[in-house]
């Protein structure tokens, strides 16, 4: 006979890819940008409806995605000057590089 363990089951962590550096990470470790009915915006909750793309919460990934237009390709839209300005402003609030745990 096998006994059931009293420990809760581990939930699977969804993996997503940063569109700038192409590294995979857990969904919670990335910031979602969404193209919805209100245009392109940062989705901190990760629950807004619309087409989404994921970026690491570091300035270098955001600057790279905006410069290479990979964010526009991932969202399948062209960004307005105001949307680009809003995303650049958000990127300025992020750390320059991420400190990774060894």
Secondary structure as the mmCIF struct_conf table of DSSP 4:
data_model
#
loop_
_struct_conf.conf_type_id
_struct_conf.id
_struct_conf.beg_label_comp_id
_struct_conf.beg_label_asym_id
_struct_conf.beg_label_seq_id
_struct_conf.end_label_comp_id
_struct_conf.end_label_asym_id
_struct_conf.end_label_seq_id
HELX_LH_PP_P HELX_LH_PP_P1 UNK A 3 UNK A 5
BEND BEND1 UNK A 6 UNK A 7
HELX_LH_PP_P HELX_LH_PP_P2 UNK A 8 UNK A 14
STRN STRN1 UNK A 15 UNK A 17
STRN STRN2 UNK A 18 UNK A 18
TURN_TY1_P TURN_TY1_P1 UNK A 19 UNK A 21
STRN STRN3 UNK A 24 UNK A 26
HELX_RH_3T_P HELX_RH_3T_P1 UNK A 27 UNK A 29
STRN STRN4 UNK A 30 UNK A 36
TURN_TY1_P TURN_TY1_P2 UNK A 37 UNK A 38
STRN STRN5 UNK A 39 UNK A 43
TURN_TY1_P TURN_TY1_P3 UNK A 44 UNK A 45
BEND BEND2 UNK A 46 UNK A 46
BEND BEND3 UNK A 49 UNK A 50
STRN STRN6 UNK A 51 UNK A 56
BEND BEND4 UNK A 57 UNK A 57
STRN STRN7 UNK A 58 UNK A 58
HELX_RH_AL_P HELX_RH_AL_P1 UNK A 59 UNK A 67
TURN_TY1_P TURN_TY1_P4 UNK A 68 UNK A 69
HELX_RH_AL_P HELX_RH_AL_P2 UNK A 70 UNK A 75
TURN_TY1_P TURN_TY1_P5 UNK A 76 UNK A 76
BEND BEND5 UNK A 77 UNK A 77
HELX_RH_AL_P HELX_RH_AL_P3 UNK A 81 UNK A 92
TURN_TY1_P TURN_TY1_P6 UNK A 93 UNK A 93
BEND BEND6 UNK A 94 UNK A 94
STRN STRN8 UNK A 95 UNK A 95
BEND BEND7 UNK A 96 UNK A 97
#
